[in-house]
């Protein structure tokens, strides 16, 4: 008896499950990278706000 695409556990089913698992891992990696970029953007925005509130440098620093 040959294993066809309609039989459970056949090569097509295994390949589909493998692709679904790698797709989930890929989605998780993308979400993790997006979260990291959002955190970095927030950090940079906070840094810019801090710099805008800082007094201008003294005449000595400008020289």
C-alpha positions as CSV (number, residue, x, y, z in Angstrom):
1,X,0.0,0.0,0.0
2,X,1.4,3.4,-1.0
3,X,1.3,6.4,1.2
4,X,-0.7,9.2,-0.5
5,X,-1.5,12.8,0.4
6,X,-4.8,11.8,1.8
7,X,-3.4,9.3,4.3
8,X,-2.7,10.7,7.8
9,X,1.0,10.7,8.6
10,X,2.0,10.6,4.9
11,X,4.9,12.7,3.5
12,X,2.7,15.6,2.6
13,X,1.2,15.8,6.1
14,X,4.7,15.6,7.7
15,X,6.0,18.3,5.4
16,X,3.0,20.6,6.2
17,X,3.5,20.1,9.9
18,X,7.2,20.9,9.5
19,X,6.4,24.1,7.5
20,X,3.8,25.1,10.1
21,X,6.3,24.7,12.9
22,X,9.0,26.7,11.1
23,X,6.3,29.4,10.3
24,X,5.5,29.7,14.0
25,X,9.2,30.0,14.9
26,X,9.6,32.7,12.1
27,X,6.6,34.6,13.4
28,X,8.0,34.5,16.9
29,X,11.4,35.8,15.7
30,X,9.7,38.6,13.9
31,X,7.6,39.5,16.9
32,X,10.7,39.4,19.2
33,X,12.7,41.7,16.8
34,X,9.7,44.1,16.5
35,X,9.5,44.3,20.3
36,X,13.3,45.0,20.5
37,X,13.0,47.7,17.9
38,X,10.1,49.3,19.7
39,X,12.1,49.3,23.0
40,X,15.1,50.9,21.2
41,X,12.8,53.6,19.7
42,X,11.4,54.4,23.1
43,X,14.8,54.6,24.6
44,X,16.0,57.0,21.8
45,X,12.8,59.1,22.2
46,X,13.5,59.4,26.0
47,X,17.1,60.3,25.3
48,X,16.0,63.1,22.9
49,X,13.6,64.5,25.4
50,X,16.3,64.5,28.0
51,X,18.7,66.3,25.6
52,X,16.1,68.9,24.8
53,X,15.5,69.7,28.4
54,X,19.2,70.0,29.1
55,X,20.6,73.5,29.4
56,X,22.8,74.7,26.5
57,X,26.5,74.2,26.9
58,X,28.5,76.9,28.5
59,X,30.8,79.3,26.6
60,X,33.8,77.2,27.7
61,X,32.4,74.1,26.1
62,X,31.6,76.0,22.9
63,X,35.2,77.0,22.5
